[in-house]
Amino acid sequence: MAIKVVTDSGSDLPLEVAKELGITVVPVYIYFGDKAYKDWVDIEPDELYKRLVEGPVYPTTTQPMPADFAKTYSDLSQGADAIVSIHLPTKVSGTYNAALQGVEIAKPKCEVHVVDSLSISVGLGLIAMAAARVAKAGGKLAEVMEETKKAISQTQIRGLLDTLHYLLKGGRITRAKALVGTLLKVKPILTTRDGEIIQAGMARSYAKGIEQLFEFVRNCPNLQEVAIVQSTVPEEANTLKNRIASIIDEKRILMARLGAGLGVHGGPGTLLVAARSG
């Protein structure tokens, strides 16, 4: 018997990493009109970004269904002492609440602790990985929960967007703000604070934005690990990785692809980096 760790596909964890650490990933949904697709199951990023640009139907996203979580918890509880389920923040997604509802529906055979990560994308991914490492090593529930809380407090994220277009289309910013950003040709830098996505700054060019992402990582005290995720800019992501590898062992840099959860709102050209400090 063991502690099982669950997250959602908004964590952008590579499938092989999730499998290696024993993390169960519950997919978010993408809707093109009335047709639903499960993130990374029915649709992968290449198709997502192609359809996002070429359209005619602009997609929307929604959290996993409570029934999805209920089935996950029921299945995992057969061989678990407890489940730690770590998810996107309540301020940006209904995933946390859907997970709570899933517990009520399933009434699983073991305890289920649903945790708001206060982070997004690979920030959430790093937190789930930290919990899963302790669980895989045979840690007890209290130890897994302690590591989860510690990782939440230690993890920060910065994201660079190439355009405000998709934030506007998704209703995440006002038309006036998007127009100002477009006229100034700035590249927004985003972060999270208390589980809410906020603007951390802006850059005059994409290259200067990448420089800001690097400086953010370089200024993190006692850097433990880093994760980089990109939507359609693998070369830029690798350039950033190579620079970060000058300050932290390359083996502690996770590379990932941005899925639908945030990708629909960030669009092509999105590049994020998460850093965990000791």
Stockholm file with secondary structure:
# STOCKHOLM 1.0

chainA/1-278         MAIKVVTDSGSDLPLEVAKELGITVVPVYIYFGDKAYKDWVDIEPDELYKRLVEGPVYPTTTQPMPADFAKTYSDLSQGADAIVSIHLPTKVSGTYNAALQGVEIAKPKCEVHVVDSLSISVGLGLIAMAAARVAKAGGKLAEVMEETKKAISQTQIRGLLDTLHYLLKGGRITRAKALVGTLLKVKPILTTRDGEIIQAGMARSYAKGIEQLFEFVRNCPNLQEVAIVQSTVPEEANTLKNRIASIIDEKRILMARLGAGLGVHGGPGTLLVAARSG
#=GR chainA/1-278 SS CEEEEEEEGGGCCCHHHHHHHTEEEECCEEEETTEEEEBTTTBCHHHHHHHHHHCSSCCEEECCCHHHHHHHHHHHHTTEEEEEEEECCTTTCSHHHHHHHHHHHHCCSSEEEEEECSCCHHHHHHHHHHHHHHHHTTCCHHHHHHHHHHHHHHEEEEEECSCSHHHHHTTSSCHHHHHHHHHHTCEEEEEEETTEEEEEEEESSHHHHHHHHHHHHHTSTTEEEEEEEESSCHHHHHHHHHHHTTTSCGGGEEEEECCHHHHHHHCTTCEEEEEEEC
#=GC SS_cons         CEEEEEEEGGGCCCHHHHHHHTEEEECCEEEETTEEEEBTTTBCHHHHHHHHHHCSSCCEEECCCHHHHHHHHHHHHTTEEEEEEEECCTTTCSHHHHHHHHHHHHCCSSEEEEEECSCCHHHHHHHHHHHHHHHHTTCCHHHHHHHHHHHHHHEEEEEECSCSHHHHHTTSSCHHHHHHHHHHTCEEEEEEETTEEEEEEEESSHHHHHHHHHHHHHTSTTEEEEEEEESSCHHHHHHHHHHHTTTSCGGGEEEEECCHHHHHHHCTTCEEEEEEEC
//
